Amino acid sequence: MTTPTVTARGAAPTAGVPAATRPRHRRPLAQWGFVAPAVLFMLLFFGYPLVRNVAMSFQHYTPKTFFTGEAPLNGFDNWSAVFRDALFGKALWHTLVFTAGSLLGQFCAGLALAVFFTRRFPLNGVLRSLILLPWLVPMVVSGIVWRRILDQDTGVLNSFLDAIGLDGHTPWLTSPHMALLSVILVNIWIGIPFNMVILYGGLQEVPRELYEAAALDGASGWRTFRSVTLPTLRPVITVVLVLGFMSTVKILDLILALTDGGPADATQTLGTLTYQNSFVRLDFGAGAVVGNVLILISAVFAVFYLRANRTEGK
């Protein structure tokens, strides 16, 4: 009769792979299992279209290419043709003005409303909900509605200005000098709710003790806002501006609904130029070039943003 061997508690089993080492081998596989779907998604829906767009900018791509599959390389012909076009310079300048004006107006108005709604008063929640409506309405619908409002002859805005004794014949969307400003104002109206919601959430996280300390030190309202509120909100402000830039620099549907890039190319941006080159003139190579310029601008902005965040983290 043999006596069974008793294994001491806590001793590792001798047969097979030790239990303590099994999770270490499986951990990398589990990590890759979680990462792989995201990597695959990025490669399929971002990496491949980006590579194809870059390649297309060096090819003579026409509607015939979709049937024949033959798109010969033409070097930098597409790039030189786009850069020599005077419309590209105008579109680039309009894009910068449109983006900067929209971001400045949306942020300032959104921050002012966020600070206003931090105070408790009747109907606070109802008014905040109503302000969200421009953000919830599809941008094409907003553009069509505002085109009717800003119509020179039958628009509500000019009728109102005429009723109060002001100039009721302002060509908001038909004048080359007014069209870009009008489009910027409409985009500001659309973007205010997003800025207000994000900044309002950030203001709720500012410690009340900081305001109490500032009040004890005799700081004025403006000094408290400048020395307490803004520094505390800096990470939230950065996020708002980055997301606002990414969504504004490529806007297409709003401009198409309001002016279609006119009048006299006064509201032509890189987004509308890409659309017109590719789907109106059917010059897909030139459209790819302008699209690559848009991607490059976004990439440069992203690099500056990451470097700024890394500097602040140090």
Phi and psi in degrees as GROMACS dihedral restraints (atoms count N, CA, C in turn):
[ dihedral_restraints ]
;  ai    aj    ak    al  type     phi  dphi    fc
    3     4     5     6     1   -96.6    20    10
    4     5     6     7     1   145.8    20    10
    6     7     8     9     1   -92.0    20    10
    7     8     9    10     1   124.1    20    10
    9    10    11    12     1   -63.3    20    10
   10    11    12    13     1   140.9    20    10
   12    13    14    15     1   -78.6    20    10
   13    14    15    16     1   127.4    20    10
   15    16    17    18     1   -95.5    20    10
   16    17    18    19     1   122.2    20    10
   18    19    20    21     1   -85.8    20    10
   19    20    21    22     1   130.4    20    10
   21    22    23    24     1   -63.8    20    10
   22    23    24    25     1   145.3    20    10
   24    25    26    27     1   -62.5    20    10
   25    26    27    28     1   132.8    20    10
   27    28    29    30     1    92.4    20    10
   28    29    30    31     1    -9.7    20    10
   30    31    32    33     1   -76.3    20    10
   31    32    33    34     1   144.9    20    10
   33    34    35    36     1   -76.0    20    10
   34    35    36    37     1   141.2    20    10
   36    37    38    39     1   -66.5    20    10
   37    38    39    40     1   146.4    20    10
   39    40    41    42     1   -86.8    20    10
   40    41    42    43     1   -26.9    20    10
   42    43    44    45     1   -88.2    20    10
   43    44    45    46     1   139.0    20    10
   45    46    47    48     1    77.3    20    10
   46    47    48    49     1  -166.7    20    10
   48    49    50    51     1   -79.8    20    10
   49    50    51    52     1   133.3    20    10
   51    52    53    54     1   -55.6    20    10
   52    53    54    55     1   141.4    20    10
   54    55    56    57     1   -64.6    20    10
   55    56    57    58     1   -33.6    20    10
   57    58    59    60     1   -67.9    20    10
   58    59    60    61     1   -25.4    20    10
   60    61    62    63     1   -90.7    20    10
   61    62    63    64     1   -13.9    20    10
   63    64    65    66     1   -63.0    20    10
   64    65    66    67     1   -46.7    20    10
   66    67    68    69     1   -60.5    20    10
   67    68    69    70     1   -30.6    20    10
   69    70    71    72     1   -67.0    20    10
   70    71    72    73     1   -34.9    20    10
   72    73    74    75     1   -75.7    20    10
   73    74    75    76     1   -34.7    20    10
   75    76    77    78     1   -82.1    20    10
   76    77    78    79     1   -20.8    20    10
   78    79    80    81     1   -60.7    20    10
   79    80    81    82     1   -47.1    20    10
   81    82    83    84     1   -61.0    20    10
   82    83    84    85     1   -37.0    20    10
   84    85    86    87     1   -65.4    20    10
   85    86    87    88     1   -39.8    20    10
   87    88    89    90     1   -65.5    20    10
   88    89    90    91     1   -40.2    20    10
   90    91    92    93     1   -63.0    20    10
   91    92    93    94     1   -45.7    20    10
   93    94    95    96     1   -65.8    20    10
   94    95    96    97     1   -30.9    20    10
   96    97    98    99     1   -63.6    20    10
   97    98    99   100     1   -34.9    20    10
   99   100   101   102     1   -78.4    20    10
  100   101   102   103     1   -34.9    20    10
  102   103   104   105     1   -80.6    20    10
  103   104   105   106     1   -33.4    20    10
  105   106   107   108     1   -56.5    20    10
  106   107   108   109     1   -45.3    20    10
  108   109   110   111     1   -59.9    20    10
  109   110   111   112     1   -40.2    20    10
  111   112   113   114     1   -67.0    20    10
  112   113   114   115     1   -41.8    20    10
  114   115   116   117     1   -64.1    20    10
  115   116   117   118     1   -43.4    20    10
  117   118   119   120     1   -62.7    20    10
  118   119   120   121     1   -41.5    20    10
  120   121   122   123     1   -62.1    20    10
  121   122   123   124     1   -44.7    20    10
  123   124   125   126     1   -64.2    20    10
  124   125   126   127     1   -41.0    20    10
  126   127   128   129     1   -66.0    20    10
  127   128   129   130     1   -41.1    20    10
  129   130   131   132     1   -73.7    20    10
  130   131   132   133     1   -43.9    20    10
  132   133   134   135     1  -103.0    20    10
  133   134   135   136     1    -8.4    20    10
  135   136   137   138     1  -125.1    20    10
  136   137   138   139     1   -48.8    20    10
  138   139   140   141     1   -65.6    20    10
  139   140   141   142     1   -51.5    20    10
  141   142   143   144     1   -62.5    20    10
  142   143   144   145     1   -48.8    20    10
  144   145   146   147     1   -60.0    20    10
  145   146   147   148     1   -35.5    20    10
  147   148   149   150     1   -65.7    20    10
  148   149   150   151     1   -45.1    20    10
  150   151   152   153     1   -63.6    20    10
  151   152   153   154     1   -42.1    20    10
  153   154   155   156     1   -65.2    20    10
  154   155   156   157     1   -37.3    20    10
  156   157   158   159     1   -67.1    20    10
  157   158   159   160     1   -41.1    20    10
  159   160   161   162     1   -64.1    20    10
  160   161   162   163     1   -43.8    20    10
  162   163   164   165     1   -63.7    20    10
  163   164   165   166     1   -39.3    20    10
  165   166   167   168     1   -64.1    20    10
  166   167   168   169     1   -30.1    20    10
  168   169   170   171     1   -68.9    20    10
  169   170   171   172     1   -13.5    20    10
  171   172   173   174     1  -108.0    20    10
  172   173   174   175     1    15.1    20    10
  174   175   176   177     1  -122.7    20    10
  175   176   177   178     1   154.9    20    10
  177   178   179   180     1   -87.8    20    10
  178   179   180   181     1    91.1    20    10
  180   181   182   183     1  -104.6    20    10
  181   182   183   184     1   122.5    20    10
  183   184   185   186     1  -131.3    20    10
  184   185   186   187     1   170.1    20    10
  186   187   188   189     1   -56.9    20    10
  187   188   189   190     1   -30.0    20    10
  189   190   191   192     1   -63.5    20    10
  190   191   192   193     1   -27.5    20    10
  192   193   194   195     1   -63.3    20    10
  193   194   195   196     1   -32.0    20    10
  195   196   197   198     1   -63.0    20    10
  196   197   198   199     1   -25.5    20    10
  198   199   200   201     1   -98.0    20    10
  199   200   201   202     1   -38.7    20    10
  201   202   203   204     1   -88.8    20    10
  202   203   204   205     1   -27.4    20    10
  204   205   206   207     1    77.9    20    10
  205   206   207   208     1     4.4    20    10
  207   208   209   210     1  -101.5    20    10
  208   209   210   211     1   113.3    20    10
  210   211   212   213     1  -131.8    20    10
  211   212   213   214     1    88.2    20    10
  213   214   215   216     1   -65.4    20    10
  214   215   216   217     1   149.1    20    10
  216   217   218   219     1   -69.4    20    10
  217   218   219   220     1   139.6    20    10
  219   220   221   222     1  -127.5    20    10
  220   221   222   223     1    21.2    20    10
  222   223   224   225     1    65.0    20    10
  223   224   225   226     1  -131.2    20    10
  225   226   227   228     1   -99.7    20    10
  226   227   228   229     1    21.4    20    10
  228   229   230   231     1   -62.0    20    10
  229   230   231   232     1   -43.4    20    10
  231   232   233   234     1   -62.8    20    10
  232   233   234   235     1   -42.8    20    10
  234   235   236   237     1   -65.5    20    10
  235   236   237   238     1   -45.1    20    10
  237   238   239   240     1   -66.3    20    10
  238   239   240   241     1   -36.7    20    10
  240   241   242   243     1   -65.8    20    10
  241   242   243   244     1   -39.6    20    10
  243   244   245   246     1   -68.9    20    10
  244   245   246   247     1   -44.6    20    10
  246   247   248   249     1   -70.6    20    10
  247   248   249   250     1   -26.4    20    10
  249   250   251   252     1   -78.8    20    10
  250   251   252   253     1   -18.4    20    10
  252   253   254   255     1   -72.2    20    10
  253   254   255   256     1   125.0    20    10
  255   256   257   258     1   -63.3    20    10
  256   257   258   259     1   -26.1    20    10
  258   259   260   261     1   -67.0    20    10
  259   260   261   262     1   -29.6    20    10
  261   262   263   264     1   -64.9    20    10
  262   263   264   265     1   -43.2    20    10
  264   265   266   267     1   -62.7    20    10
  265   266   267   268     1   -42.6    20    10
  267   268   269   270     1   -63.2    20    10
  268   269   270   271     1   -42.5    20    10
  270   271   272   273     1   -65.1    20    10
  271   272   273   274     1   -38.2    20    10
  273   274   275   276     1   -64.5    20    10
  274   275   276   277     1   -43.9    20    10
  276   277   278   279     1   -65.2    20    10
  277   278   279   280     1   -43.0    20    10
  279   280   281   282     1   -63.0    20    10
  280   281   282   283     1   -36.6    20    10
  282   283   284   285     1   -63.6    20    10
  283   284   285   286     1   -43.7    20    10
  285   286   287   288     1   -64.5    20    10
  286   287   288   289     1   -45.2    20    10
  288   289   290   291     1   -64.8    20    10
  289   290   291   292     1   -44.9    20    10
  291   292   293   294     1   -61.9    20    10
  292   293   294   295     1   -43.8    20    10
  294   295   296   297     1   -68.0    20    10
  295   296   297   298     1   -47.7    20    10
  297   298   299   300     1   -64.3    20    10
  298   299   300   301     1   -45.2    20    10
  300   301   302   303     1   -64.2    20    10
  301   302   303   304     1   -40.9    20    10
  303   304   305   306     1   -66.3    20    10
  304   305   306   307     1   -45.5    20    10
  306   307   308   309     1   -63.0    20    10
  307   308   309   310     1   -43.5    20    10
  309   310   311   312     1   -64.0    20    10
  310   311   312   313     1   -47.2    20    10
  312   313   314   315     1   -66.8    20    10
  313   314   315   316     1   -44.1    20    10
  315   316   317   318     1   -63.4    20    10
  316   317   318   319     1   -42.7    20    10
  318   319   320   321     1   -68.5    20    10
  319   320   321   322     1   -47.5    20    10
  321   322   323   324     1   -63.0    20    10
  322   323   324   325     1   -46.5    20    10
  324   325   326   327     1   -67.1    20    10
  325   326   327   328     1   -41.1    20    10
  327   328   329   330     1   -64.3    20    10
  328   329   330   331     1   -40.2    20    10
  330   331   332   333     1   -67.2    20    10
  331   332   333   334     1   -41.8    20    10
  333   334   335   336     1   -61.4    20    10
  334   335   336   337     1   -43.1    20    10
  336   337   338   339     1   -68.3    20    10
  337   338   339   340     1   -37.6    20    10
  339   340   341   342     1   -62.7    20    10
  340   341   342   343     1   -43.8    20    10
  342   343   344   345     1   -65.0    20    10
  343   344   345   346     1   -39.2    20    10
  345   346   347   348     1   -62.5    20    10
  346   347   348   349     1   -41.5    20    10
  348   349   350   351     1   -81.5    20    10
  349   350   351   352     1    -3.7    20    10
  351   352   353   354     1   -72.2    20    10
  352   353   354   355     1   -16.5    20    10
  354   355   356   357     1   -83.9    20    10
  355   356   357   358     1   144.4    20    10
  357   358   359   360     1   -87.9    20    10
  358   359   360   361     1   127.2    20    10
  360   361   362   363     1  -157.1    20    10
  361   362   363   364     1   161.4    20    10
  363   364   365   366     1   -59.8    20    10
  364   365   366   367     1   143.4    20    10
  366   367   368   369     1    66.6    20    10
  367   368   369   370     1    21.1    20    10
  369   370   371   372     1   -59.7    20    10
  370   371   372   373     1   -51.2    20    10
  372   373   374   375     1   -65.2    20    10
  373   374   375   376     1   -36.5    20    10
  375   376   377   378     1   -64.7    20    10
  376   377   378   379     1   -44.3    20    10
  378   379   380   381     1   -66.3    20    10
  379   380   381   382     1   -38.9    20    10
  381   382   383   384     1   -63.4    20    10
  382   383   384   385     1   -37.3    20    10
  384   385   386   387     1   -66.5    20    10
  385   386   387   388     1   -39.2    20    10
  387   388   389   390     1   -67.6    20    10
  388   389   390   391     1   -34.4    20    10
  390   391   392   393     1   -67.5    20    10
  391   392   393   394     1   -22.1    20    10
  393   394   395   396     1   -73.2    20    10
  394   395   396   397     1   -14.9    20    10
  396   397   398   399     1   -58.0    20    10
  397   398   399   400     1   -44.5    20    10
  399   400   401   402     1   -58.3    20    10
  400   401   402   403     1   -30.0    20    10
  402   403   404   405     1   -76.5    20    10
  403   404   405   406     1   -28.0    20    10
  405   406   407   408     1   -84.9    20    10
  406   407   408   409     1   -25.2    20    10
  408   409   410   411     1   -74.1    20    10
  409   410   411   412     1   136.1    20    10
  411   412   413   414     1   -55.2    20    10
  412   413   414   415     1   143.4    20    10
  414   415   416   417     1   -64.5    20    10
  415   416   417   418     1   -34.2    20    10
  417   418   419   420     1   -64.4    20    10
  418   419   420   421     1   -41.5    20    10
  420   421   422   423     1   -63.3    20    10
  421   422   423   424     1   -43.8    20    10
  423   424   425   426     1   -60.3    20    10
  424   425   426   427     1   -41.6    20    10
  426   427   428   429     1   -63.3    20    10
  427   428   429   430     1   -42.1    20    10
  429   430   431   432     1   -65.6    20    10
  430   431   432   433     1   -42.3    20    10
  432   433   434   435     1   -63.2    20    10
  433   434   435   436     1   -45.5    20    10
  435   436   437   438     1   -68.9    20    10
  436   437   438   439     1   -29.1    20    10
  438   439   440   441     1   -64.1    20    10
  439   440   441   442     1   -36.5    20    10
  441   442   443   444     1   -71.3    20    10
  442   443   444   445     1   -38.3    20    10
  444   445   446   447     1   -65.3    20    10
  445   446   447   448     1   -39.8    20    10
  447   448   449   450     1   -91.8    20    10
  448   449   450   451     1     7.2    20    10
  450   451   452   453     1   -59.5    20    10
  451   452   453   454     1   136.0    20    10
  453   454   455   456     1   -66.3    20    10
  454   455   456   457     1   -35.2    20    10
  456   457   458   459     1   -97.2    20    10
  457   458   459   460     1   -41.2    20    10
  459   460   461   462     1  -118.4    20    10
  460   461   462   463     1     8.1    20    10
  462   463   464   465     1   -71.8    20    10
  463   464   465   466     1   148.9    20    10
  465   466   467   468     1   -66.2    20    10
  466   467   468   469     1   -37.2    20    10
  468   469   470   471     1   -63.7    20    10
  469   470   471   472     1   -47.4    20    10
  471   472   473   474     1   -66.2    20    10
  472   473   474   475     1   -35.8    20    10
  474   475   476   477     1   -63.4    20    10
  475   476   477   478     1   -40.0    20    10
  477   478   479   480     1   -66.5    20    10
  478   479   480   481     1   -44.4    20    10
  480   481   482   483     1   -62.0    20    10
  481   482   483   484     1   -38.4    20    10
  483   484   485   486     1   -66.3    20    10
  484   485   486   487     1   -35.3    20    10
  486   487   488   489     1   -69.3    20    10
  487   488   489   490     1   -29.6    20    10
  489   490   491   492     1   -98.0    20    10
  490   491   492   493     1    11.6    20    10
  492   493   494   495     1    87.8    20    10
  493   494   495   496     1    13.8    20    10
  495   496   497   498     1  -101.6    20    10
  496   497   498   499     1  -178.7    20    10
  498   499   500   501     1   -68.4    20    10
  499   500   501   502     1   110.7    20    10
  501   502   503   504     1   -99.8    20    10
  502   503   504   505     1    20.7    20    10
  504   505   506   507     1  -129.0    20    10
  505   506   507   508     1    32.9    20    10
  507   508   509   510     1   -71.9    20    10
  508   509   510   511     1   125.4    20    10
  510   511   512   513     1   -82.1    20    10
  511   512   513   514     1    77.0    20    10
  513   514   515   516     1   -58.6    20    10
  514   515   516   517     1   -44.5    20    10
  516   517   518   519     1  -111.3    20    10
  517   518   519   520     1    -4.5    20    10
  519   520   521   522     1  -108.7    20    10
  520   521   522   523     1    -3.7    20    10
  522   523   524   525     1  -102.2    20    10
  523   524   525   526     1   130.8    20    10
  525   526   527   528     1   -60.1    20    10
  526   527   528   529     1   -22.4    20    10
  528   529   530   531     1   -87.0    20    10
  529   530   531   532     1   -20.4    20    10
  531   532   533   534     1  -108.4    20    10
  532   533   534   535     1   -21.0    20    10
  534   535   536   537     1   -62.5    20    10
  535   536   537   538     1   -47.6    20    10
  537   538   539   540     1   -64.6    20    10
  538   539   540   541     1   -40.7    20    10
  540   541   542   543     1   -61.7    20    10
  541   542   543   544     1   -40.9    20    10
  543   544   545   546     1   -64.3    20    10
  544   545   546   547     1   -42.6    20    10
  546   547   548   549     1   -64.4    20    10
  547   548   549   550     1   -39.2    20    10
  549   550   551   552     1   -62.5    20    10
  550   551   552   553     1   -43.6    20    10
  552   553   554   555     1   -63.5    20    10
  553   554   555   556     1   -40.0    20    10
  555   556   557   558     1   -65.4    20    10
  556   557   558   559     1   -41.7    20    10
  558   559   560   561     1   -66.8    20    10
  559   560   561   562     1   -33.9    20    10
  561   562   563   564     1   -62.0    20    10
  562   563   564   565     1   -44.2    20    10
  564   565   566   567     1   -59.3    20    10
  565   566   567   568     1   -38.3    20    10
  567   568   569   570     1   -71.7    20    10
  568   569   570   571     1   -37.0    20    10
  570   571   572   573     1   -88.5    20    10
  571   572   573   574     1   -11.5    20    10
  573   574   575   576     1   -58.2    20    10
  574   575   576   577     1   -46.7    20    10
  576   577   578   579     1   -58.1    20    10
  577   578   579   580     1   -41.1    20    10
  579   580   581   582     1   -61.1    20    10
  580   581   582   583     1   -47.5    20    10
  582   583   584   585     1   -62.4    20    10
  583   584   585   586     1   -41.8    20    10
  585   586   587   588     1   -63.2    20    10
  586   587   588   589     1   -44.3    20    10
  588   589   590   591     1   -63.6    20    10
  589   590   591   592     1   -47.7    20    10
  591   592   593   594     1   -66.4    20    10
  592   593   594   595     1   -44.6    20    10
  594   595   596   597     1   -69.8    20    10
  595   596   597   598     1   -34.6    20    10
  597   598   599   600     1   -62.8    20    10
  598   599   600   601     1   -42.0    20    10
  600   601   602   603     1   -63.0    20    10
  601   602   603   604     1   -37.7    20    10
  603   604   605   606     1   -66.6    20    10
  604   605   606   607     1   -37.1    20    10
  606   607   608   609     1   -65.8    20    10
  607   608   609   610     1   -29.0    20    10
  609   610   611   612     1   -68.2    20    10
  610   611   612   613     1   -20.0    20    10
  612   613   614   615     1   -93.5    20    10
  613   614   615   616     1    -2.8    20    10
  615   616   617   618     1   -72.7    20    10
  616   617   618   619     1   124.3    20    10
  618   619   620   621     1   -60.2    20    10
  619   620   621   622     1   132.1    20    10
  621   622   623   624     1   -63.5    20    10
  622   623   624   625     1   -27.1    20    10
  624   625   626   627     1   -61.1    20    10
  625   626   627   628     1   -31.0    20    10
  627   628   629   630     1   -66.9    20    10
  628   629   630   631     1   -40.7    20    10
  630   631   632   633     1   -67.2    20    10
  631   632   633   634     1   -38.1    20    10
  633   634   635   636     1   -65.5    20    10
  634   635   636   637     1   -39.9    20    10
  636   637   638   639     1   -65.7    20    10
  637   638   639   640     1   -39.8    20    10
  639   640   641   642     1   -65.2    20    10
  640   641   642   643     1   -38.4    20    10
  642   643   644   645     1   -66.0    20    10
  643   644   645   646     1   -38.8    20    10
  645   646   647   648     1   -65.8    20    10
  646   647   648   649     1   -31.5    20    10
  648   649   650   651     1   -80.1    20    10
  649   650   651   652     1    -2.8    20    10
  651   652   653   654     1    80.3    20    10
  652   653   654   655     1    21.8    20    10
  654   655   656   657     1   -71.9    20    10
  655   656   657   658     1   140.3    20    10
  657   658   659   660     1   -73.9    20    10
  658   659   660   661     1   172.1    20    10
  660   661   662   663     1   -61.8    20    10
  661   662   663   664     1   -43.3    20    10
  663   664   665   666     1   -67.3    20    10
  664   665   666   667     1   -39.6    20    10
  666   667   668   669     1   -66.7    20    10
  667   668   669   670     1   -37.4    20    10
  669   670   671   672     1   -64.9    20    10
  670   671   672   673     1   -41.9    20    10
  672   673   674   675     1   -64.5    20    10
  673   674   675   676     1   -41.1    20    10
  675   676   677   678     1   -75.8    20    10
  676   677   678   679     1   -34.3    20    10
  678   679   680   681     1  -100.4    20    10
  679   680   681   682     1   -17.4    20    10
  681   682   683   684     1  -115.7    20    10
  682   683   684   685     1   -54.7    20    10
  684   685   686   687     1   -68.4    20    10
  685   686   687   688     1   -53.9    20    10
  687   688   689   690     1   -62.0    20    10
  688   689   690   691     1   -46.7    20    10
  690   691   692   693     1   -61.3    20    10
  691   692   693   694     1   -36.4    20    10
  693   694   695   696     1   -70.4    20    10
  694   695   696   697     1   -31.9    20    10
  696   697   698   699     1   -84.1    20    10
  697   698   699   700     1    -0.8    20    10
  699   700   701   702     1   -54.7    20    10
  700   701   702   703     1   -45.1    20    10
  702   703   704   705     1   -62.8    20    10
  703   704   705   706     1   -38.6    20    10
  705   706   707   708     1   -67.8    20    10
  706   707   708   709     1   -40.8    20    10
  708   709   710   711     1   -61.6    20    10
  709   710   711   712     1   -40.9    20    10
  711   712   713   714     1   -60.6    20    10
  712   713   714   715     1   -45.0    20    10
  714   715   716   717     1   -62.7    20    10
  715   716   717   718     1   -44.0    20    10
  717   718   719   720     1   -61.3    20    10
  718   719   720   721     1   -45.3    20    10
  720   721   722   723     1   -68.2    20    10
  721   722   723   724     1   -39.0    20    10
  723   724   725   726     1   -65.9    20    10
  724   725   726   727     1   -48.6    20    10
  726   727   728   729     1   -64.1    20    10
  727   728   729   730     1   -37.9    20    10
  729   730   731   732     1   -64.5    20    10
  730   731   732   733     1   -40.9    20    10
  732   733   734   735     1   -63.6    20    10
  733   734   735   736     1   -46.3    20    10
  735   736   737   738     1   -62.1    20    10
  736   737   738   739     1   -35.1    20    10
  738   739   740   741     1   -84.8    20    10
  739   740   741   742     1   -23.0    20    10
  741   742   743   744     1   -88.8    20    10
  742   743   744   745     1   -39.1    20    10
  744   745   746   747     1   -65.4    20    10
  745   746   747   748     1   -21.7    20    10
  747   748   749   750     1  -110.8    20    10
  748   749   750   751     1    14.1    20    10
  750   751   752   753     1   -61.3    20    10
  751   752   753   754     1   133.0    20    10
  753   754   755   756     1  -128.1    20    10
  754   755   756   757     1   -50.7    20    10
  756   757   758   759     1   -63.1    20    10
  757   758   759   760     1   -37.5    20    10
  759   760   761   762     1   -63.7    20    10
  760   761   762   763     1   -45.1    20    10
  762   763   764   765     1   -67.8    20    10
  763   764   765   766     1   -39.1    20    10
  765   766   767   768     1   -63.3    20    10
  766   767   768   769     1   -39.2    20    10
  768   769   770   771     1   -71.0    20    10
  769   770   771   772     1   -31.7    20    10
  771   772   773   774     1   -86.9    20    10
  772   773   774   775     1   -52.5    20    10
  774   775   776   777     1  -132.0    20    10
  775   776   777   778     1   -13.2    20    10
  777   778   779   780     1    57.8    20    10
  778   779   780   781     1    32.1    20    10
  780   781   782   783     1    87.2    20    10
  781   782   783   784     1    -9.8    20    10
  783   784   785   786     1   -94.2    20    10
  784   785   786   787     1  -169.1    20    10
  786   787   788   789     1   -79.0    20    10
  787   788   789   790     1   144.3    20    10
  789   790   791   792     1    55.1    20    10
  790   791   792   793     1    39.8    20    10
  792   793   794   795     1    60.9    20    10
  793   794   795   796     1    25.3    20    10
  795   796   797   798     1   -72.4    20    10
  796   797   798   799     1   -22.0    20    10
  798   799   800   801     1  -118.1    20    10
  799   800   801   802     1    23.8    20    10
  801   802   803   804     1   -75.2    20    10
  802   803   804   805     1   124.5    20    10
  804   805   806   807     1  -119.5    20    10
  805   806   807   808     1   177.2    20    10
  807   808   809   810     1   -63.6    20    10
  808   809   810   811     1   -33.5    20    10
  810   811   812   813     1   -65.5    20    10
  811   812   813   814     1   -47.6    20    10
  813   814   815   816     1   -69.6    20    10
  814   815   816   817     1   -33.1    20    10
  816   817   818   819     1   -66.5    20    10
  817   818   819   820     1   -39.1    20    10
  819   820   821   822     1   -61.0    20    10
  820   821   822   823     1   -44.7    20    10
  822   823   824   825     1   -63.1    20    10
  823   824   825   826     1   -46.0    20    10
  825   826   827   828     1   -69.4    20    10
  826   827   828   829     1   -38.9    20    10
  828   829   830   831     1   -63.6    20    10
  829   830   831   832     1   -41.7    20    10
  831   832   833   834     1   -82.4    20    10
  832   833   834   835     1   -43.1    20    10
  834   835   836   837     1  -113.7    20    10
  835   836   837   838     1    -7.1    20    10
  837   838   839   840     1  -106.2    20    10
  838   839   840   841     1   -53.4    20    10
  840   841   842   843     1   -85.4    20    10
  841   842   843   844     1   -11.5    20    10
  843   844   845   846     1    58.8    20    10
  844   845   846   847     1    31.5    20    10
  846   847   848   849     1  -100.4    20    10
  847   848   849   850     1    84.1    20    10
  849   850   851   852     1   -68.9    20    10
  850   851   852   853     1   -29.4    20    10
  852   853   854   855     1   -65.5    20    10
  853   854   855   856     1   -45.4    20    10
  855   856   857   858     1   -65.9    20    10
  856   857   858   859     1   -38.7    20    10
  858   859   860   861     1   -61.9    20    10
  859   860   861   862     1   -38.7    20    10
  861   862   863   864     1   -65.1    20    10
  862   863   864   865     1   -36.3    20    10
  864   865   866   867     1   -63.0    20    10
  865   866   867   868     1   -48.8    20    10
  867   868   869   870     1   -64.5    20    10
  868   869   870   871     1   -38.0    20    10
  870   871   872   873     1   -62.2    20    10
  871   872   873   874     1   -38.7    20    10
  873   874   875   876     1   -66.2    20    10
  874   875   876   877     1   -35.1    20    10
  876   877   878   879     1   -63.7    20    10
  877   878   879   880     1   -41.9    20    10
  879   880   881   882     1   -60.8    20    10
  880   881   882   883     1   -43.4    20    10
  882   883   884   885     1   -63.8    20    10
  883   884   885   886     1   -39.9    20    10
  885   886   887   888     1   -65.1    20    10
  886   887   888   889     1   -41.2    20    10
  888   889   890   891     1   -61.4    20    10
  889   890   891   892     1   -44.6    20    10
  891   892   893   894     1   -63.7    20    10
  892   893   894   895     1   -39.0    20    10
  894   895   896   897     1   -66.3    20    10
  895   896   897   898     1   -41.6    20    10
  897   898   899   900     1   -62.5    20    10
  898   899   900   901     1   -42.8    20    10
  900   901   902   903     1   -62.9    20    10
  901   902   903   904     1   -40.0    20    10
  903   904   905   906     1   -65.2    20    10
  904   905   906   907     1   -38.7    20    10
  906   907   908   909     1   -64.1    20    10
  907   908   909   910     1   -45.5    20    10
  909   910   911   912     1   -61.9    20    10
  910   911   912   913     1   -38.5    20    10
  912   913   914   915     1   -63.9    20    10
  913   914   915   916     1   -44.8    20    10
  915   916   917   918     1   -66.9    20    10
  916   917   918   919     1   -39.5    20    10
  918   919   920   921     1   -66.2    20    10
  919   920   921   922     1   -39.6    20    10
  921   922   923   924     1   -63.9    20    10
  922   923   924   925     1   -42.2    20    10
  924   925   926   927     1   -65.0    20    10
  925   926   927   928     1   -38.2    20    10
  927   928   929   930     1   -67.0    20    10
  928   929   930   931     1   -37.5    20    10
  930   931   932   933     1   -66.2    20    10
  931   932   933   934     1   -41.6    20    10
  933   934   935   936     1   -65.6    20    10
  934   935   936   937     1   -35.3    20    10
  936   937   938   939     1   -65.7    20    10
  937   938   939   940     1   -29.2    20    10
